[in-house]
Amino acid sequence: MHPAPSNIYTHDVDFAALALEDPDFNKHLKSNAQLDFSNPQAVQFNYILWLQDLLDTTSDDFRDGYDPGREVVGLDIGTGSSCIYPLFGCAQRPKWKFIATDIDDKNISYARQNILRNDLTSRIRPLHTKPEDPLIPLDMLGIESMDFTLTNPPFYPSPASLLASAAAKSRPPHSACTGAPIEMVTPGGETAFVSRIIAESVVLKERVRWYTTMLGKMSSVGVVVEELKAKGVANWAVKEFVQGGKTRRSQMSAGVGFAKGNVWSRAARRQQRKEEMEGNGDNEDSGDDGEEEWALGFKVQLLIGKEGKGTEVIVRWLLGRDSVLWESFCGMLKRQIVGW
């Protein structure tokens, strides 16, 4: 399989044309020549695509795009028998490596077989863990840091709740649960499982660049967000996966900027004019080492829809921890845009 470094959904896909070239693929198309993206594999693959974008846009040098030479290490917590996430990740990115953990003997055995069949023993390391072991066992592995963790945690707190949920559904859910009971049930359900990850992240801190998780229930999102706030975590994001969406916009321009503080306020502008009049403007914040200490880093993108419709301005927070400063900047930018 050839590596696909970019998101395959960036451009519209002609499934009908692909079906003419591949009879086996044609069997999976619906009557309208579209692919059914409601199967679990599509959701799992989209998780990997999202991780790609997340890492591509949060590099140390603020570059925004795929770096073919960047080596990445990820941890799949509870990889299951298929080891599907590491397999997808390695197929997408030649420089990615994974550690795949699981507490079930059979899952680890089958995962090893799948890794071997795909000739990925040098890039995927399966690890049999115990229920009482850390979910992110960096010290056990002798690893100082890694780029991300991922997990699709068990949804249900008990076998009874699993059966009750299945009985209540009139049709299969978009992400149908097809795993073994050990992959679908955990004490306290998925929120308790993710709470363990949050607790470990508070200790490990920046030893992991991104801690991520899938959630199977919308009701779990609020619970997890409140847990993050309670632990003092201020940097988090929620993403809804939408499979196979067609691109409606193309990027027109983008720029990265940095600020030492609220330099857009009226008081700051008055001070700057005063210093310029006094001839001191060029000497501000000059240092011996030539390095700047920025309070805020940001990226602004202008996206315009087809035929000029649906223009959007997207602002990303790249650097800094001052949420008040960030919100002030966004407010200023919005006023400027509205005033055009």
PyMOL commands that set and color helices and strands:
alter all, ss='L'
color gray80, all
select helices_A, chain A and resi 15-21+23-26+40-56+84-92+105-117+138-141+159-168+181-184+189-207+218-230+266-278+281-283+306-308+323-338
alter helices_A, ss='H'
color red, helices_A
select strands_A, chain A and resi 72-77+96-102+124-128+146-151+208-211+249-259+296-305+312-319
alter strands_A, ss='S'
color yellow, strands_A
deselect
rebuild
show_as cartoon
